[in-house]
Amino acid sequence: MIRNQGEQLFSNVSRIDDCQSGISVEFFLHLSLLPSVVIVGVLSFLQKRPQKFAIDHRLAFLKGRFAIVVPLDTIGSLSNRWSYGFAYGAVSSSVLLLFSERYLLFDVPNWARAIVYLIGALEVGLAYFPFFACLSTPFRMVGAVLGILYSVGWIIVTVWDTFTCPDGKILGRYQKIISQWPCILSFIFLLGRFLYILIKAVRIRLQLEPEDPEELNEQHQVQHVKRLLRKTQSRPLTWFERRVYDWDPYFKFPNRLIGTAIISLIGLYMMTLADYSLSDVAFDQVERWKNTLQQLVTSCNQTEPVEVMIPQLEEFLDVARISWLATTIFASLNSVAYTFHILVCYRKHLKRLWKGQKSFIPEKFHKPRSAVSVASIARYSGWQIAFTLWGYLIVHFVYFLFAMLLAYALILPVLHGNVVAMLNTLGTILLTIALVIGLVILQVAMVQIFFLQNKMSPTDKEKPLALNNRKAFHCFNYFFFFYNVVMGISTCILRLLCSIVVGTWLVSRIDRTIMQRGYETMDAGYSTWIGMIFADHYHNNPVMVCFCQLLISNKLEKHHTSAYATFSDAMPESNVNNRARRRWVLFYTLLKNPRLILLRKHHLSASSSSSSPSQSAPSETVVRACVMASQTQNSLTGLQSLPEITVTPAEDC
């Protein structure tokens, strides 16, 4: 029987090796570099550089062409987010190919593998560059045509390679169909998106549809600022909104996070399939070894100790196979939940930074370096994908160990009829733990009852931190000293186990540090997360973006007004009237917000210059501002006040 299984496995492997589809996706990846360079060259020729260099004077006929082609804006752009996400999905198979040995076309020394993988990453980036460049180019019609042609080529090759040679060594039959359908779906979506862009560009060219205006701010950012200026009625949140997700129509995730989430989900899908198939093959191989050992035991007479181990080995293999399969499901669901939860935490952390809250961040990260924050944007996507995939394997192994412990501690004794012995052992363990916890609670209760002074007010929730019965407390402290030494040993071990379990469970969560307080800088993943959200906060704050758009619009309006002032009958306002209006607006603003008086430029310069002890007393301006602030606060309680932005306390994500 073993020989037949080996022959069947060998025949399947030989059939897989003999399958030739004419052109494979891996080989087409190398061939696609030539059309990719051509497409990038065409898009670069169409764009003009805003600044001229010395070469432009020598080659004046180019007229500043061949500008840098940007694949996508990972900081400020929030348009075409799902298109970029599916473009990342199309890249996912080739990104995962870099982790395998199939990418290496020839043997290289071990020390040179890092260089080969770097070259491979650059090659994959250049091969898929046209998808991103055709989506982001301002020349919509040309980009759509080139994107359609390039997408059709990739779809034909991928579908041909998938359906002509569907078998694989890991998943067996239909391996490529199972693993490649997310990439094929992404290519089809991109093809449809390019067709839509082409049709829209043609309609704009024929003046059947207006062209979208180019502005700094997005519509959802404008609505967010309007919501801040409105006085909204707070409504009670449902359980799903409090515990899971509270949808905000005026917040959009950047394309960087959507692309990262899509690649992480596709990578988890492929890794889960590979994990299940490889574990099945491994357990089958161990089962064959067990059968071989059993045949040797039956053929020999003096192997009684080994013969006793055979049933235990069979039971261990059955329990391990079931435990691994069950934990595969739980580890996959855990990793998928983490992928979506990171998006929730990104929005929550960014909103807190918009409100000026930094209490959820360690104090060392309150002012990250600018270079570190910008570099974090480049590192985040790759690190998040790697953390998610490696975290799945680590968490899966930890879940497997807990499942085996649970099976041998509770389930197998019940199946073998050893319920009484299991209950005795379990009862002893639980009673010991309960006594330890009970004595800890007893110490707290005795201190609460006998060694604290009474409440200073009946409305106080707790007694004050003031000792009572000091002599009795010293005796209490002396006798419990020896017991606490013994209990401290078990508490130390428990602390270590909890740290290992929690740290392993949260290893794929880059938004939380797994280091102790004070050592957060050693967590490179968490430092990358903090730098990224600070960079997004400084570049995509809706209030700041809308303010800049108002400045630009006002400047353009003044430019057009000055250019056509001679054709207008209206007389421009004098500088005196403009100055008077500005001063009235300033007076009204300071009257409604007296605390801003202390933040004016001349007051800050005066306060910084007066640093002598003799001038430490509050100035007349400070006292007057405080009085005005208190009067304004009292008046707002009786009248309808201007809308305020309520700052909610920080919550742990």
TAPEQUI-V828590 format. One record per run of one state. SS is the DSSP state (@ for helix, = for strand, . for the rest). FROM is the first residue (numbers start at 0). LEN is the number of residues. Records with the same first field share a line. If there is no record, write none. Layout:
# TAPEQUI-V828590
SS = FROM-LEN ; FROM-LEN
This chain:
# TAPEQUI-V828590
. = 0-1 ; 18-6 ; 46-1 ; 48-5 ; 58-1 ; 62-2 ; 65-15 ; 97-3 ; 103-6 ; 127-1 ; 136-3 ; 164-3 ; 168-3 ; 172-2 ; 205-13 ; 229-9 ; 243-11 ; 299-4 ; 354-8 ; 365-4 ; 415-3 ; 450-1 ; 452-14 ; 467-2 ; 505-14 ; 522-1 ; 540-1 ; 563-1 ; 567-7 ; 592-1 ; 599-1 ; 609-3 ; 615-4 ; 638-15
@ = 1-17 ; 24-22 ; 53-5 ; 59-3 ; 80-17 ; 100-3 ; 109-18 ; 128-8 ; 139-25 ; 174-31 ; 218-11 ; 238-5 ; 254-45 ; 303-51 ; 362-3 ; 369-46 ; 418-32 ; 469-36 ; 519-3 ; 523-17 ; 541-22 ; 564-3 ; 574-18 ; 593-6 ; 600-9 ; 612-3 ; 619-19
= = 47-1 ; 64-1 ; 167-1 ; 171-1 ; 451-1 ; 466-1
